[in-house]
Structure formats: C-alpha cells, structure tokens
C-alpha cells in the first residue's frame, strides 16, 4: 500500500516537471523571433522607414529641407518643420509643400516663395531600382513662365534627392512621360539629377574638358536673416588640384551675384596645397583668414562656406583648417576648431 502511494507521488512529480519544460520551450519560442525576420517594408513612394532618425512616437513634426525661391530669384534650401506624415509618403509630402498656394504658404520664410505652379497635384510616385524617382504631375504643372523652368527642375531635384535612395528624377504629366519640359523645352528624357547643377554660374573657363562642375555655397541675407545659397560653377583643374581650385573660387567670391555675400578677407590665401587623407581635407591658410588675430578666431560664416562647399565633393567627409603661425583656433563662440569639421555639422537656417 505504502509502495503504491509512494510510486504515485513519483509519477505526479515527473508529470509536473515535464509539463513545465514544455511550457518553457513554448515561451522561449514566442520571445525569440527568427534571425532572418524581415522588419522593413519596401514602399515605392519612399516610406518613412527610410528615415529612421525621424521615427519618434511622440513627434508631431519632422524637419525637411525644401528648395524654394528667394527674393532674388535664386533656388535655396530652407529647413521647415512639416507635420509628421500619417501616410508615411515623405517624397509626396515634400513635393506638395513646393506648390504655390499650398500647405507651405503659412510656413514660408520672409522673401521666399514656392516653386511649383498653383494647383499642381502629385498623381503618383514610383521609385525605380536605379534610384530614379518617377513623378507624375497633373496638367496644372504646365502653368509656369519659361524663365522659371530651370528653377522648377532644380528645386524638385534637390528637394527629392535629400533622401539617399533617390538619385535623379523623371517627370510625367498626367500619366505620360515627358521628353522635354512643357514650356521652354529643357530635355529631361534621361532624367534630372544634382549633376545638372543649381543656380548655374556661366563659367569663363575656356576649356570645359579640363574643368569640373562644383557646387559652392555663399551666404545671402534678407531682412536680417541669413541663409546659404548653392551655386554651380565650372572650375579649372589643369594647373592645380581640384580642391585648390574650389578654395580659390570661394576666396574670389560670388562674382556678379551681388546678392550673395563675400565672407573672406581679400588678402586670404592658401599657404600649402590641400591634402586629402582618409576623407579629411587638410587646408592651411594665411593669417588673413582670421576675423580676430589676437583671439585666433575664424568667423562662423567662413567656416560654413568652406565646409558646405568642400563636402559637396563625394570623397570629402570633413575639413581640417589650420592657419600659419597659429597653434589653436576658435570659432565666434570661443569653441576649439582644432579637430576636423565633418559634413552636416554646419548650422542650417531653420524655419518653424
């Protein structure tokens, strides 16, 4: 009798242990997903998944760079806080904020205007495997003046290519591809990219084969608000390296664009040829670059003009600036400039 009771207890204990093991295995299976689990969805309209830094559950707005037209008729970027898109179609949203009379109106900075004709609708967007964004627009897109055609192309291209996946754009009108722009006939059958330039300066370089198109950034001002305007210029590279040509173009100033500000002292020069090492471009200037020699201070606008312009070159990730006879350098806030300034670290005009 006692043996039977004892045996029953042993069997019961074994069953409890086995049941716990099975439940434990099931729980672990629910917690640990397979390593190959796919968590990002592909979206032809460029999903918000492409910008993970913007994904904050409590966010109601997100900063976007919109290329608008300033008071002098130049295409310039402005960082604008847009409503966080419920549909997550971020490419469509930024285009809709380029339409005159559209949702951008109450957010426009002083002196700026939208670039797309009023009433233009984005009918569809398709991101192709090669990075081409096909943009299908409504008939209202044709309602612009010939003088604005290049500005429209540049603003659309630069606004959309702020997203890494987009390399160039092609434009359709009401479901039909365009081989040329509808008003002034600019060829666009092969698409339009940043390589086509922005605010193009007609170059005096005689031999275009021995030159290269570069994008330079100069500050502009409207009603005491400063912002940066990109311009494309051809610079020669036969006698000096490309980096030296870019720097010398900046030192020479914006030329006939009187609305752009020349931030360098006229005597400023490079002491040595620029050297690129591991993505860092090393520059050594004469003391004339300093805003204040006693404090070894370089103005913020000089730094931003150099960094914005030189990091437009694909291989340049940052800029390391030195000044002859100076061991240490500071900016206008007294902060050290003895380490390289990396791409994207410069301040941008922000509009709320």
Buried (B, 14 or more C-beta within 10 A) or exposed (E): EEEEEEEEEEEEEEEEEEEEEEEEEEEEEEEEEEEEEEEEEEBBBBBBBBBEEBEEEEEEEBBBBBBBBBBBEBBBBBBBBBEBBEEBBBBBBBBBBBBBEBEBEEBBBEBBBBBBBEBBBBBBBBBBEEBBBBBBBBBBBBBBEEEBBBBBBBBBBBBBBBBEEBBBBBBBBEEEEBEEBBBBEBEBEEBBBBEBBBBBBEBEBEEEEEBBBBBBBBBBEBEEEEBBBBBBBBBBBEEBEBBBBBBBBBBEBBBEBEBBBBBBBEEBBBBEEBEBEEBBBBBBBBBBBBBEEEEBBBBBBBBBBBBBBBBBBEEBBBBBBBBEEBEEBBBBEEEEBEEBBBBEEBEBBEBE
